């Protein structure tokens, strides 16, 4: 399952009439917070009318974030859900993208649970309709179904745990134990790489040492991952450096376009939320943005009927005249972020250029492709787009390939992991002396006697040291294990039967702090 701004499966959805392989991640809820419609069904005009009459709650872009929209009384529009699912410490520069708190009655996990349940039910429905022996087939695999869920690069840990919880709520699995057994995760970058290779988008003789980068350009995030072929037969890959992920996808282009159009139409009859919404969400998204590839040419955006003209505003036959340079400005942030990420990946891989394969729905933009190609040509970096695969469905296909044959043998850690412990006090260490007020005496330095306390040996310990278990950018194979030994002194052995501690991650660049009070990046 590719659960993104526009979600997809290796099947077809109810009410999906267009040729697009993905459907919008939209849902409607009734007053009792029961789901009324989802996906392609939720995007129909009939559903829009029914939702307005019944006062349903609209949930959109829920993997990025949620925000209310006062489109009509009694409605609450929830979107950009993905921003709530990001790893702790991952900052977002929204560039004016409106973000408001979640409604009190909803959480990112419950919304995702509903949508995962919808995707699963659509898959089962597709099998029942399109397979002659569907009943026997479904019965035979009922207890053996496994799920592969994709997520942006680096979204391990808490985001994955939330997705497991959502899978339980969506009735994909019974409980948390079954979720751990039946759900696996793959990054969108890795899934895209598998899809490209399976589709033949690689040199005919893929030799050991061949390097390439996957740039998964989606609606919400841009994800970059670099690989090297370690074996050609059977094919095996390894990550070259830690993958990157930034919130700079195509929704930010739409947001810039919305601000631009609102400025051009301010104070006119077209300056109202409904017209702006239709102009951007329908016409700019499906036509203007996709067709744009030359900043020297004028673009025309539908904002009204064909019989409407306004020379002062630049409206002709219901279409707004927009200078090509203004349209190009809407792409600037996404293009800039993509270039920085590509160059950073190459630099961390030793500086040698490698081909970059563009996938994801945003990769279909000719303007984005041309700007990246032009900016990187002097560095010897080739920008390519697969033609044998559906760019927008590369992740969904890659999920299937991941479950069948995982060819990535090693990955690179994005964080440094460790825990807080104590170490012997060293009076000659300036860092120890600076924290002298924190020193304490452990149990080995004390002799307890009833009615009297007398210190015989005083062994000073320094608390707060950060001990590293796994360093960032470390190559980790599928079966790799990392361990360290620690001990804790207790007075009563019964209290030591179960000891819990917390593992911390440090995501910033080196140097890793030696002390927990220097933990800005944890």
C-alpha positions in Angstrom: 0.0 0.0 0.0 1.3 3.4 -1.0 -0.3 5.7 1.5 0.6 9.2 0.3 -1.1 12.5 -0.8 -2.6 10.4 -3.6 -2.7 6.7 -2.6 -2.4 3.6 -4.7 -2.6 -0.2 -4.7 -1.9 -2.9 -7.3 -5.6 -2.9 -8.2 -8.5 -0.5 -9.1 -10.8 1.5 -6.8 -14.6 1.9 -6.6 -15.8 4.9 -8.7 -12.4 5.3 -10.3 -13.3 6.4 -13.8 -10.2 8.3 -15.0 -7.0 6.7 -16.3 -5.0 7.8 -13.2 -3.5 4.9 -11.3 -3.9 6.7 -8.0 -6.9 8.1 -6.1 -7.1 11.1 -3.8 -6.6 10.4 -0.1 -9.9 11.9 0.9 -12.6 10.8 3.4 -15.9 12.0 4.7 -17.1 11.4 8.2 -20.7 11.7 9.6 -21.6 13.3 12.9 -20.8 10.2 14.8 -17.3 10.1 13.2 -18.2 7.0 11.1 -16.6 7.0 7.6 -19.2 7.7 4.9 -17.1 7.8 1.7 -13.4 7.5 0.8 -11.0 7.7 -2.2 -12.4 8.0 -5.7 -16.0 7.9 -4.3 -15.3 10.8 -2.0 -14.1 12.9 -5.0 -17.3 12.6 -7.0 -19.7 15.6 -7.4 -22.6 13.5 -6.0 -20.7 12.9 -2.8 -19.8 16.6 -2.6 -23.5 17.5 -2.7 -24.5 14.8 -0.3 -21.8 15.8 2.1 -22.9 19.5 2.0 -26.5 18.5 2.7 -25.6 16.1 5.5 -22.9 18.3 7.1 -20.2 15.6 6.7 -16.6 16.1 7.8 -14.1 16.1 5.0 -10.6 14.6 5.6 -8.0 15.3 3.0 -4.2 15.1 2.6 -4.4 13.4 6.0 -1.0 11.9 5.9 0.5 15.3 6.0 -1.6 17.2 8.5 -5.1 18.3 9.4 -6.6 21.8 9.4 -10.2 23.1 9.5 -11.7 25.0 6.5 -14.8 27.1 6.8 -16.1 26.2 3.4 -19.6 25.9 4.6 -21.3 25.8 8.0 -20.8 22.5 9.9 -17.9 21.3 7.8 -14.4 20.7 8.9 -11.7 20.1 6.3 -8.7 18.1 7.5 -5.5 18.0 5.4 -1.7 17.8 5.4 -1.9 14.9 7.9 1.5 13.7 6.9 3.2 16.4 8.9 1.8 14.9 12.1 3.3 11.5 11.2 6.8 12.8 10.8 9.7 11.6 13.1 10.3 13.7 16.2 12.8 16.4 15.5 12.0 16.7 11.8 11.4 20.4 11.2 9.1 21.8 8.5 9.3 25.1 6.7 5.7 25.4 5.6 6.3 28.6 3.5 2.7 29.8 4.2 1.0 26.4 4.1 -1.7 26.7 6.7 -1.4 24.3 9.6 -3.8 24.1 12.5 -4.3 21.7 15.4 -6.1 18.4 14.9 -9.8 18.2 15.9 -10.1 17.0 19.5 -12.1 13.9 18.4 -9.5 12.7 15.9 -5.8 11.7 15.9 -3.4 11.0 13.0 -3.5 7.3 13.9 -7.3 7.0 13.9 -7.6 8.8 10.5 -4.9 6.6 9.0 -6.6 3.5 10.4 -9.8 4.4 8.6 -8.0 4.9 5.4 -6.0 1.7 5.7 -9.2 -0.1 6.3 -10.7 1.4 3.1 -7.7 0.5 1.0 -7.8 -3.1 2.3 -11.5 -3.5 1.7 -11.0 -2.1 -1.9 -8.3 -4.7 -2.5 -10.6 -7.5 -1.3 -13.4 -6.2 -3.4 -11.2 -6.1 -6.5 -10.2 -9.7 -6.0 -13.8 -10.8 -5.6 -14.8 -9.1 -8.8 -11.9 -9.9 -11.1 -10.9 -13.5 -10.1 -13.1 -16.4 -11.1 -12.2 -18.4 -8.0 -12.1 -15.4 -5.6 -13.9 -17.1 -2.7 -11.5 -20.1 -2.6 -8.5 -17.8 -3.2 -9.4 -15.4 -0.3 -10.2 -18.4 2.0 -6.9 -20.0 1.3 -4.8 -16.9 2.1 -7.0 -15.6 4.9 -4.5 -16.4 7.7 -1.4 -15.8 5.6 -1.9 -12.2 4.4 1.0 -9.9 5.0 1.1 -6.2 4.4 3.9 -4.0 3.1 3.5 -0.3 4.0 5.6 2.4 2.5 6.7 5.7 4.2 9.0 8.6 3.4 12.7 8.1 3.8 13.9 7.9 7.4 10.4 7.6 9.0 11.4 4.6 11.2 10.6 4.2 14.9 7.5 6.2 16.1 5.9 6.7 12.6 6.1 3.0 11.9 4.6 2.2 15.4 1.7 4.6 14.6 1.1 2.8 11.3 1.0 -0.5 13.1 -1.6 0.9 15.5 -3.5 2.3 12.6 -3.5 -1.2 10.9 -5.1 -2.6 14.1 -7.8 0.1 14.1 -8.4 -0.5 10.3 -8.8 -4.2 11.0 -6.0 -5.3 8.8 -4.6 -7.2 11.8 -6.1 -8.3 15.1 -3.7 -6.8 17.6 -0.2 -5.3 18.1 1.4 -8.8 18.2 -0.1 -9.7 14.8 0.9 -6.3 13.5 4.6 -6.9 14.3 4.4 -10.3 12.7 2.4 -9.4 9.5 3.4 -5.8 8.7 6.7 -4.8 7.2 7.8 -1.4 6.1 9.8 -0.1 3.1 11.0 3.4 2.4 9.5 5.1 -0.6 13.0 5.5 -2.0 13.8 1.8 -1.8 10.4 0.8 -3.2 11.0 3.1 -6.2 14.4 1.6 -6.8 12.9 -1.9 -6.9 10.2 -0.7 -9.3 12.7 0.9 -11.7 15.0 -2.1 -11.8 12.1 -4.5 -12.3 10.9 -2.3 -15.1 14.2 -2.5 -16.9 15.2 1.1 -16.3 18.9 0.4 -15.9 21.9 -0.4 -18.1 21.6 -3.8 -19.9 24.7 -5.1 -18.2 24.3 -4.0 -14.6 27.8 -4.5 -13.3 29.1 -4.6 -9.7 29.9 -1.1 -8.6 27.3 0.7 -10.6 25.8 3.6 -8.7 22.5 5.5 -9.1 20.2 7.8 -7.1 16.4 7.5 -6.7 14.6 10.9 -6.4 11.1 10.1 -5.3 9.2 13.4 -5.9 5.8 13.3 -4.4 2.9 15.5 -3.4 4.2 16.1 0.2 7.8 15.0 0.3 11.0 14.8 -1.8 13.0 11.6 -0.9 16.5 10.9 -2.1 18.4 7.6 -1.8 21.7 6.5 -3.3 22.5 2.8 -4.2 25.4 0.7 -5.4 25.2 -2.7 -7.1 27.1 -5.2 -5.0 26.3 -8.2 -7.1 24.8 -8.5 -10.5 23.5 -12.1 -10.4 21.5 -12.4 -8.3 21.0 -8.6 -8.2 22.0 -7.1 -4.8 22.2 -3.4 -3.8 23.4 -1.5 -0.8 22.7 2.1 0.4 25.7 4.4 0.0 24.7 7.0 2.5 21.8 7.9 4.7 18.7 8.8 2.7 17.2 12.3 2.8 13.6 13.5 3.1 12.2 17.1 2.9 8.7 18.6 2.9 8.9 20.3 -0.5 6.6 18.3 -2.8 4.0 19.5 -5.3 1.5 20.7 -2.8 3.9 23.5 -2.0 3.8 24.5 -5.7 0.0 24.6 -5.5 0.1 26.7 -2.3 2.4 29.2 -4.0 0.1 29.3 -7.0 -2.9 29.9 -4.7 -1.2 32.9 -3.2 -0.2 34.2 -6.6 -3.7 33.9 -8.1 -5.3 35.4 -5.0 -3.0 38.4 -5.4 -3.9 38.8 -9.1 -7.7 38.6 -8.4 -7.8 40.5 -5.1 -10.9 42.7 -4.8 -12.6 41.3 -7.9 -15.6 39.1 -8.3 -13.3 36.1 -8.5 -11.7 36.8 -5.1 -13.7 34.2 -3.1 -12.7 30.8 -1.6 -14.8 28.6 -3.9 -13.4 30.1 -7.1 -9.8 30.0 -5.8 -10.3 26.4 -4.6 -11.6 25.2 -8.0 -9.0 27.2 -9.9 -6.1 25.6 -8.0 -7.3 22.2 -7.0 -9.0 21.4 -10.3 -7.5 23.5 -13.1 -4.0 24.4 -12.0 -3.3 20.9 -10.6 -4.6 19.0 -13.6 -3.7 21.3 -16.4 -1.5 24.4 -15.9 1.1 22.8 -13.6 1.4 19.7 -15.7 1.7 21.5 -19.0 4.1 24.2 -17.9 7.6 23.9 -19.4 8.6 27.3 -20.7 8.7 30.5 -18.6 8.8 32.7 -21.8 5.2 31.6 -22.6 1.9 32.9 -21.1 -0.2 30.4 -19.1 -3.9 30.6 -18.9 -5.8 29.4 -15.8 -9.6 28.9 -15.8 -11.3 31.0 -13.2 -14.8 31.5 -14.7 -17.1 30.8 -17.6 -16.2 31.2 -21.3 -18.4 34.3 -21.7 -16.5 36.2 -19.0 -13.9 38.8 -20.0 -12.1 41.4 -17.9 -9.2 43.3 -19.6 -8.1 44.9 -16.3 -7.6 41.6 -14.6 -6.3 39.8 -17.7 -9.3 37.4 -17.9 -10.2 36.3 -21.4 -13.0 33.7 -22.0 -13.0 32.8 -18.3 -9.2 32.2 -18.2 -6.7 34.3 -16.2 -3.5 35.4 -18.0 -0.4 34.5 -15.9 3.1 35.4 -16.9 5.4 32.4 -17.4 7.9 33.7 -14.9 5.2 34.0 -12.2 4.3 30.3 -12.8 8.0 29.4 -12.7 8.3 31.1 -9.3 5.8 28.7 -7.8 8.2 25.9 -8.5 11.3 27.6 -7.1 11.3 26.2 -3.6 10.8 22.6 -4.6 13.4 22.8 -7.3 15.9 24.4 -4.9 15.3 21.8 -2.3 15.7 19.0 -4.8 19.0 20.3 -6.1 20.4 20.7 -2.6 19.4 17.2 -1.7 20.9 15.7 -4.9 24.1 17.5 -4.4 24.3 16.6 -0.7 23.8 12.9 -1.6 26.6 13.0 -4.2 28.9 14.8 -1.8 28.4 12.2 0.9 29.0 9.5 -1.6 32.5 10.8 -2.4 31.7 13.5 -4.9 31.6 11.3 -8.0 28.5 11.9 -10.2 25.9 9.3 -10.7 22.6 9.2 -12.7 19.5 10.3 -10.9 16.2 8.5 -11.6 13.1 10.6 -11.1 9.9 8.9 -9.9 6.7 9.9 -8.1 3.8 12.0 -9.4 5.7 15.3 -9.2 8.4 13.8 -11.5 6.0 14.0 -14.4 6.5 17.8 -14.4 8.4 18.8 -17.5 9.5 22.1 -15.9 10.9 20.4 -12.8 12.7 17.9 -15.1 14.2 20.6 -17.3 15.4 22.7 -14.4 17.1 19.9 -12.6 18.7 18.7 -15.9 20.0 22.2 -16.7 21.3 22.9 -13.2 23.2 19.5 -12.9 24.5 19.2 -16.4 27.8 20.9 -15.7 28.4 18.5 -12.8 28.0 15.5 -15.1 24.8 14.4 -13.5 22.3 12.7 -15.8 18.6 13.2 -15.0 16.3 10.4 -16.2 12.6 9.5 -16.0 11.5 5.9 -16.5 9.0 5.4 -19.3 8.3 1.7 -18.8 6.7 2.3 -15.4 3.9 4.4 -14.1 5.8 7.2 -12.3 3.0 7.8 -9.8 2.6 4.1 -8.9 6.3 3.2 -8.6 6.1 3.0 -4.8 3.0 0.7 -4.8 4.7 -1.7 -7.3 7.9 -1.5 -5.3 6.1 -2.6 -2.2 5.0 -5.8 -3.9 8.5 -6.4 -5.2 9.9 -5.8 -1.7 7.7 -8.6 -0.3 8.6 -11.0 -3.1 12.4 -10.5 -3.4 14.2 -7.9 -1.3 17.5 -7.1 -3.1 18.8 -4.4 -0.8 21.2 -6.2 1.5 22.4 -3.2 3.6 21.2 0.2 4.6 22.8 3.2 6.2 21.6 4.6 9.6 20.2 8.1 9.6 20.8 8.6 13.3 23.3 7.8 16.0 21.8 5.6 18.7 22.9 5.3 22.3 21.8 5.6 25.9 22.6 7.7 28.9 24.8 6.0 31.5 27.3 6.9 34.2 31.1 6.7 34.0 33.9 6.9 36.5 34.7 10.4 37.6 38.0 11.7 36.3 39.3 14.8 38.1 41.8 15.4 35.3 38.9 15.7 32.7 37.7 19.3 32.3 34.3 18.1 31.2 34.0 16.1 34.4 35.1 19.1 36.5 32.6 21.3 34.8 29.8 18.9 35.9 31.2 18.3 39.4 27.9 19.4 41.0 26.3 16.3 39.4 28.6 13.7 40.9 27.3 11.1 43.3 28.5 8.1 45.2 27.3 4.7 44.1 26.5 1.7 46.2 29.9 0.1 46.0 31.3 3.1 47.9 29.0 2.8 50.9 28.8 0.5 53.9 25.4 0.5 55.5 25.0 -0.1 59.3 21.8 0.3 61.4 21.7 3.6 63.3 25.0 5.0 61.8 26.2 6.1 58.4 29.9 6.1 57.9 31.7 6.5 54.5 34.7 4.2 54.1 35.3 4.4 50.3 34.0 7.2 48.1 34.0 6.4 44.4 32.7 9.3 42.4 30.6 8.7 39.3 29.7 11.2 36.5 26.0 10.8 35.4 24.8 11.9 32.0 27.4 10.5 29.6 26.0 9.6 26.2 27.2 6.1 25.2 27.0 5.3 21.5 25.6 2.0 20.3 25.3 2.7 16.6 26.8 5.7 14.8 25.0 7.6 12.0 25.9 6.7 8.4 26.9 3.2 9.6 26.2 0.4 7.1 23.7 -2.0 8.6 22.9 -5.4 7.0 19.6 -7.3 7.3 20.9 -9.5 10.1 23.2 -7.0 11.8 23.1 -6.8 15.6 24.6 -4.1 17.8 25.0 -4.6 21.5 26.7 -3.1 24.5 26.9 -4.4 28.1 25.9 -2.2 31.1 25.3 -2.9 34.8 23.2 -1.4 37.5 23.8 -1.6 41.2 20.8 -2.3 43.4 20.2 -3.0 47.1 17.4 -5.5 46.6 17.8 -8.2 43.9 14.0 -8.3 43.4 14.1 -4.8 42.0 16.5 -5.9 39.3 14.3 -8.6 37.8 13.2 -6.2 35.1 15.2 -3.0 34.2 14.0 -0.5 31.6 16.1 2.1 29.9 15.6 4.6 27.1 17.5 4.5 23.8 18.1 7.9 22.3 18.8 8.9 18.8 20.9 11.9 17.6 20.0 13.0 14.1 22.2 16.1 13.7 25.6 15.9 11.9 28.8 15.1 13.8 30.2 15.7 16.3 27.9 13.5 18.5 27.7 15.0 22.0 29.5 13.2 24.8 27.1 14.4 27.4 23.3 14.4 27.5 23.1 18.1 28.5 24.4 18.8 25.0 21.5 17.0 23.4 19.9 19.7 21.1 19.8 17.1 18.3 18.2 14.3 20.3 
